[in-house]
Structure formats: structure tokens, C-alpha cells
């Protein structure tokens, strides 16, 4: 049988379907990547904030110890009798602060000088957990004896 020239056979279709599926896969991969980046950014921001809070809690431990050292006739035992406390200032809840002190006396140009080395450590959570953070600060105070 001879086919007349004016009758057209239907064209094959499906190329647009392959393109649409490819675009959906690419857009899904980009969306998943953006969600992952957003989660990582949120975790990083939270860790930075907790680090800043830990630093301020350790700093409050240093200031607490300095206030005890500035009392006349102070020794490190006034600090090491109760070296740990919980930070309760706004934004510092949950931090455990430990303060350590060592002291020594020196003579310099005929004057006796007491030197206190104070170390304060603030911790949140336990080592190995995802929200663990710790900061340690050391301060040296030199005072003439009373």
C-alpha cells in the first residue's frame, strides 16, 4: 500500500519529559544542599554563642577570685575552700565554674610582693557531647602585703 504524502505520522514525544525529570533532580539536589548548609550554619552560630557565654562565665570566676584576693591578709585558701560554683547570671545558666589559685611571695627592690595566679574554668555539659564547651582564663595579680 502506498502512503499518501499529505498524511503525517505522529511524531515521537518524550524529550521534554526527560528534561523535566533532569531539572527536578537538579533542583532537589540544590534544595537539599541549601538545607544542609542552613543546618550547619545554625550549629556553628550556636557553638559560637555558647563559647562566648563560657568565656563570660570564666571571666566572672576570675572577678570573684580577685574580689577575694583584694581582702586584707588574703590567701589562696579563701578561694580554694569553695572553688566551684554554678553561674546563675542571665545567659550563663548551666555553666559550672571552677576557680584555682596559687600564690607566692617575692622580694623586689627591698619590697615584699605577693603574687596570685588565678585560673578560672567554665564548662557546659560533658566532654564528648555535641553541646560541650569549655573556656579557661588565667590572671596574675601582684599585691604588696598589707
DAGIGI-V531593 format. One line per field, one symbol per residue. ss: DSSP state (a for helix, b for strand, c for the rest). A space follows every 10 residues. Layout:
ss: ???
//
This chain:
ss: cccccccccc ccccaaaaaa aaaaaaaaaa aaaaaaaaaa aaaaaaaaaa aaaaaaaaaa aaaaaaaaac ccccccaaaa cccbbbcccc cccccbbbbb bbbbbbbbcc bbbbbbbbbb bbbbcccccc ccbbbbbbbb bbbbcc
//
